[in-house]
Amino acid sequence: MARVGRPGMSDQQKCEAWERWKRGESLSDIARALGKVPGSIHGVISSNGGVVPRRRTRSAVCLNSADREEISRGLAAGRSLRAIAAGLGRATSTVSREVDRHGGRERYRAAAADEAAWDRARRPKRCLLARRPQLAGVVAHRLSRDWSPEQISGWLKRTYPGDESMHVSHETIYLTLFVQTRGALKKELVKHLRSHRTMRRARAASTAGQGRGQIVDAVSIRDRPAEAQDRAVPGHWEGDLLAGSNNSHIATLVERHSRYTMLLRVAGKDTTSVVAALTAGARRLPDGLIKTLTWDRGTEMAAHKTFTVATDVKVYFCDPQSPWQRGSNENTNGLLRQYFPKGMDLSGFTQADLDAVAMKLNTRPRKTLDYQTPADTLFASVAPMG
């Protein structure tokens, strides 16, 4: 059963999360640095569409906390509003409105007035597309036809050369899509973007030095032992991550000979978390029951050498974009969607929960096994070895 609720994040932690996101760190990396689960970080980042919020600042022309302290002292001393305003170098009407707005002469308090003013200033300015409904309609229509924001922006300038009210930058379109609080474009239009992303990275975000995009010293599936290829003996496994909402994942392992399944709870998609979970899972198996592991090209297995050193299990990698090379695992992941539907947050399931689901699959007859169960098939093949 999923957990209910999580500890919240402080404002300082949220600021650090945004700074790390801007630098190009992954959600899992940020979560590990802050001691949080990836889902919590995802909640903070996705709330603003992955767009780093602007830091709030006070306008130089507005009253500040020091001004309000001076007003409070002046009122306590019985000075007139005109005299207080003169001392601040402000118009009398400015001080008069400030005092009236926050309780009058008898109830005015500087700290409370300053906090109330700061809260009122949170009211956001309506974005460009919200202020121009005709332009927003044209943009939405073109997005629904799978036009990119850059194509829309260029087309608008060419179609309405003399009408600035019908011009909008592609950056503004992206921001309006991803920051839904702007309220001008429906979230459903995001699916028409070619990347299908639900969050956006800042241009300055960098992934340099994070080891992404390639697996160093990856051994091809073509070098896998023949006995693994023909499923003749047990001990050769396929693995993958089953994805859920809020950047949550479950590691799935399937034994090729018997289709026996193991499900492992992972703290994040980063390679450190995944390899740690796989190592713990491999150590739960009897000696000799896991000899090789076949994985796809996902960088969650970038630290495959660490896994091999810890378990003496060799890792082989599929060809790029070739999921059929892990057919047993792909099929099992499809079966698992009965218990873990797409869009479900998987972070709340305990290892005991996952073991219970795996037991259901392992004790269910399979057509490919002539209606034997994976558990019985594995036991039958392992018993003679023992």
LINVEN-V384439 format. One record per helix or strand. SS is the DSSP state (H for helix, E for strand). FROM is the first residue (numbers start at 1). TO is the last residue. If there is no record, write none. Layout:
SS:FROM:TO, SS:FROM:TO
//
This chain:
H:11:22, H:27:34, H:38:46, H:65:76, H:81:88, H:92:101, H:104:107, H:110:120, H:128:131, H:133:144, H:149:159, H:164:166, H:170:178, H:180:182, H:187:192, E:220:220, H:221:223, H:226:229, E:236:243, E:249:255, E:261:265, H:271:283, E:292:295, H:299:301, H:304:311, E:314:317, H:323:336, H:351:362, E:365:366, H:367:369, E:372:373, H:374:383
//
